[in-house]
Amino acid sequence: MNTTKIEDKAERKKLKRTARKKAAPKAKRASGVARGSNKKKVKSVVKGQRKR
């Protein structure tokens, strides 16, 4: 919901809460999907030395 035009903080908060209640519930994340710090880390290639 776009509330950038509303200056009053309390009014904006109220609108956002009502919009959140009206919105459809989000689907659960699949069991195999890692998130945040649990994701596999990508090994960074060392700069400078060539491999071959």
C-alpha positions in Angstrom: 0.0 0.0 0.0 1.4 3.4 -1.0 1.0 5.9 1.9 3.8 8.3 1.0 1.4 11.2 0.5 0.0 11.0 4.0 1.9 13.2 6.4 0.3 12.1 9.8 2.1 9.1 11.2 -0.9 7.8 13.2 -3.2 8.1 10.1 -0.7 6.3 8.0 -0.3 3.5 10.6 -4.1 3.0 10.8 -4.4 2.7 7.0 -1.6 0.2 6.8 -3.0 -1.9 9.5 -6.5 -2.1 7.9 -4.8 -2.9 4.5 -2.8 -5.7 6.2 -6.0 -7.2 7.7 -7.8 -7.1 4.3 -4.9 -8.7 2.4 -5.0 -12.4 1.6 -2.8 -14.5 4.0 0.6 -15.3 2.6 1.5 -18.9 1.7 3.9 -20.7 4.0 7.5 -21.0 2.7 8.4 -24.4 1.2 10.2 -26.7 3.5 13.3 -26.9 1.3 13.8 -23.1 1.0 16.5 -21.6 3.2 16.3 -18.0 4.2 18.7 -15.4 5.4 21.8 -16.7 7.2 20.8 -20.4 6.5 21.4 -20.0 2.8 24.4 -21.7 1.2 27.3 -19.3 0.9 28.9 -18.7 -2.5 32.6 -19.0 -2.4 34.2 -15.9 -3.8 36.9 -16.3 -6.4 40.3 -14.9 -5.2 41.4 -11.9 -7.2 44.9 -11.6 -8.6 46.1 -15.1 -9.4 45.0 -16.8 -12.5 43.7 -20.3 -12.2 45.5 -21.8 -15.3 
